[in-house]
Amino acid sequence: MLVKELLKGLNLQSVKGSIDIEINSIAYDSRKVRKGFLFVCIEGMKVDGHNYVNDAIENGAKALLVQKDVGVPEGITVIRIDDTRLGLAFVSAAFYHHPSERLSLVGITGTKGKTTTTYMVKSILEKHGQKVGLIGTVANIIGDEILYAERTTPESHDLQALFAEMIEKKVNSVVMEVSSQGLQLHRVSCSDFDIGVFTNLSRDHIGPNEHN
């Protein structure tokens, strides 16, 4: 997909190089970058992706999405925006052709009870003949297939890729846990929710660095 297509509607601060170039995929981890990738530099709790642009370029990145100034060789496109976490959600949704718009998506948030509620909703939907995907703390599920879940709410790129995979596997409805960190870090931005469920609100029982 052309970089300029991914950026439609995104507020750009500056662009160095051409955005009329094709990229093969998107990564926010420099170790996962391959030839022709767009590398999105995000600031994590412990690691800042801006410090790994050279690694990403060595691995084949041809374009970077940044929120800080970075030094790069000639021939590398650099797009600067205000918030690369929001930008990651934006370009990932565009890259996968906005898959959540083709799903019935239920998001469940709250301090406690998210996991239990997602499984209850999944069971109800299946009783009504839906093929259901589930995204949450215990596992990610596509029909009868159980996948490893790294965090309660996946990073936005992983989430959009998961939605796209669910569509390929004929899933109709998705029920997912939406953590407070997932909301704060734009992991569910650009996801088209049909229903939102709020369980409760109380003082968080774990710290922000633990609450994935």
Helices and strands as residue ranges (DSSP letters): H 3-6, E 14-16, E 25-27, G 30-32, E 37-40, G 49-52, H 53-58, E 63-66, E 77-80, H 84-95, G 99-102, E 104-109, H 114-127, E 132-135, E 140-142, E 145-147, H 156-168, E 173-177, H 180-184, E 195-198
